[in-house]
């Protein structure tokens, strides 16, 4: 079975309380997305939109964007901070009896929830 090029790109369909419908997006590939009340139909339309975007990119002679699906992540993140912010985080971690790594993991997990 031949792999479709769109299989290399992340496609997300999620419910939007604000819009009261499903929103389908392909981060890093297309701006905006598709929307509708039927989750499966939104996904199908999103796949079509991704196919069309890839076709247009190739037709215009541009290289395809880097694949976004199936990526392995190392679990390491290098983050540059202003020195005063780094110090404030270090002090907060000391007060909480945690490492900076643990403190920031907890904050990030809560922010993404």
C-alpha positions as CSV (number, residue, x, y, z in Angstrom):
1,X,0.0,0.0,0.0
2,X,1.4,3.4,-1.0
3,X,1.8,5.9,1.8
4,X,0.0,9.2,1.1
5,X,2.1,12.3,1.6
6,X,-0.5,13.7,4.0
7,X,0.2,10.9,6.4
8,X,3.4,12.7,7.3
9,X,1.5,15.7,8.7
10,X,-0.2,16.0,12.0
11,X,-4.0,16.5,11.8
12,X,-5.9,17.6,14.9
13,X,-9.7,17.6,15.3
14,X,-11.0,19.0,18.5
15,X,-14.2,20.4,20.0
16,X,-14.3,24.1,20.4
17,X,-16.6,25.3,23.2
18,X,-16.2,28.9,21.9
19,X,-17.3,28.0,18.3
20,X,-19.6,25.2,19.4
21,X,-18.2,22.9,16.7
22,X,-15.2,20.7,15.8
23,X,-12.2,22.5,14.4
24,X,-9.6,20.6,12.3
25,X,-6.1,22.0,11.9
26,X,-2.8,20.9,10.5
27,X,-0.1,22.8,12.5
28,X,2.9,23.8,10.6
29,X,1.2,23.1,7.2
30,X,-2.0,25.2,6.8
31,X,-3.2,28.3,8.5
32,X,-6.8,28.1,9.7
33,X,-8.6,24.8,9.2
34,X,-12.0,23.3,8.7
35,X,-14.9,23.2,11.0
36,X,-18.3,21.5,11.4
37,X,-20.6,19.6,13.7
38,X,-19.6,16.1,12.6
39,X,-16.2,15.1,13.9
40,X,-15.6,12.4,11.2
41,X,-16.6,14.8,8.4
42,X,-14.3,17.5,9.7
43,X,-11.4,15.0,9.7
44,X,-12.2,13.9,6.2
45,X,-12.3,17.6,5.0
46,X,-9.1,18.3,6.9
47,X,-7.4,15.4,5.1
48,X,-8.6,16.9,1.8
49,X,-7.3,20.3,2.8
50,X,-3.9,18.9,3.6
51,X,-3.8,17.0,0.3
52,X,-4.7,20.2,-1.5
53,X,-2.1,22.2,0.4
54,X,0.6,19.7,-0.4
55,X,-0.4,19.6,-4.1
56,X,-0.2,23.4,-4.3
57,X,3.2,23.6,-2.6
58,X,4.6,21.0,-5.0
59,X,2.9,22.7,-8.0
60,X,4.6,26.0,-7.1
61,X,7.9,24.2,-7.0
62,X,8.5,24.7,-3.3
63,X,9.9,22.0,-1.0
64,X,7.3,20.4,1.3
65,X,7.4,21.5,5.0
66,X,9.1,19.2,7.5
67,X,6.9,16.3,8.5
68,X,5.0,16.9,11.8
69,X,3.5,13.4,12.3
70,X,5.3,10.5,14.0
71,X,8.1,12.6,15.5
72,X,10.1,11.3,18.4
73,X,10.8,13.8,21.1
74,X,13.9,13.5,23.3
75,X,12.3,14.8,26.5
76,X,15.0,17.5,26.6
77,X,14.2,21.2,26.2
78,X,16.7,23.9,26.1
79,X,15.2,27.2,27.3
80,X,16.9,30.5,27.5
81,X,15.7,32.8,30.2
82,X,16.6,36.2,31.5
83,X,19.0,35.8,34.5
84,X,16.5,37.4,37.0
85,X,13.7,35.0,35.9
86,X,16.0,32.0,36.2
87,X,16.9,33.2,39.8
88,X,13.2,33.7,40.7
89,X,12.4,30.1,39.4
90,X,15.3,28.7,41.4
91,X,14.2,30.5,44.6
92,X,10.6,29.2,44.0
93,X,11.8,25.7,43.6
94,X,13.9,25.9,46.8
95,X,10.8,27.2,48.7
96,X,8.7,24.3,47.3
97,X,11.4,21.7,48.0
98,X,11.6,20.7,44.3
99,X,14.1,20.8,41.6
100,X,13.7,23.5,38.9
101,X,12.9,20.7,36.4
102,X,10.1,19.3,38.6
103,X,8.7,22.7,39.3
104,X,8.6,23.7,35.7
105,X,7.2,20.3,34.6
106,X,4.3,20.8,37.0
107,X,3.6,24.4,35.8
108,X,3.7,23.3,32.2
109,X,1.4,20.3,32.8
110,X,-1.1,22.6,34.5
111,X,-0.9,25.2,31.7
112,X,-1.6,22.6,29.1
113,X,-4.5,20.9,31.0
